[in-house]
Amino acid sequence: MPLLIELPVEGEIEMRWLFKVDVLRGAPGSGAIYRTGSFDGTQFRPDPQGWAALDAGTDFYAAIAWHEPRDEQRRPLWIGWLGNHAYQGQLPLQGWRGAMSLPRLLSLRRTGDEFRLRQCVAENAVAGVPLIDLAQTTIPAAAHIDLAGDSDFKLRIEDADGRMLQIERRASLLLLTRRDPALSYLDTVQQLVLHGAAPIDVWLDIGSLELLAQQGCAALSVQHRLSGEEFALHYETIMAAD
């Protein structure tokens, strides 16, 4: 599904247009690609930087935007479907199949001559979600995890049936592993290449995990089937080899 929406460029008066196309190929899973450009009401003229994947996960698709109202920074909102056409119809019913993402505020960040999409979770949508202390050994089904961006680490979330989500940072590489012993086709490892030491925000919910890095300029979203009201949590920092 194509979508064309005007976005603010951070720190500038200029607005720029984003053209998003949902794809089944050319993205990590059921996903989307985008490029920026200008639009005169008739013709979209793309910038030279080319297409970019919107989300590095397997399950962010068909985002629908609200052009109005916008916040004080002129940012609109969108919400994506957390699902994947490759296996969605095979998933056992849990009262639902798939999920909706958190609402995300959209803007563009200029780097040289290129524009990069930045997505930030709308604060009023997560006002009641608890921030987790990484020293805890359990985590509720809905939680916010704030991970440091300046060290290597491994974070694992598990349910009583062996389903697991693991986030691991190895220098500039961030890996998200999903394991489901009952449904092997959900087993996957997704990755992001990080630049710099910005914190990493993780939003866990029933059926979904959304990770935003690079101050929202990189995203990785997946659905999951962890079962229960709380899960086991294990976190460790990893010392770099000499």
Buried (B, 14 or more C-beta within 10 A) or exposed (E): EEBBBBBBBBEEEEEBBBBBBBBEEEBBBBBBBBBBBEBEEEEBEBBEBEBBBBBBBBBBBBBEBEEEEBBEEEBBBBBBBBBBEEBBEEBEEEEEBBBBBBBBBBBBBBEEEBBBBBBBBBEEBBEEBEEBEBEBEEBBBBBBBEBBBEEBBBBBBBBEEEBBBBBBBBEEEBBBBBBBEEBEEBEBEBBBEBEEEBEBBBBBBBBBBBBBBBBBBBBBBBBBBBEBEBBBBBBEEEEEEE
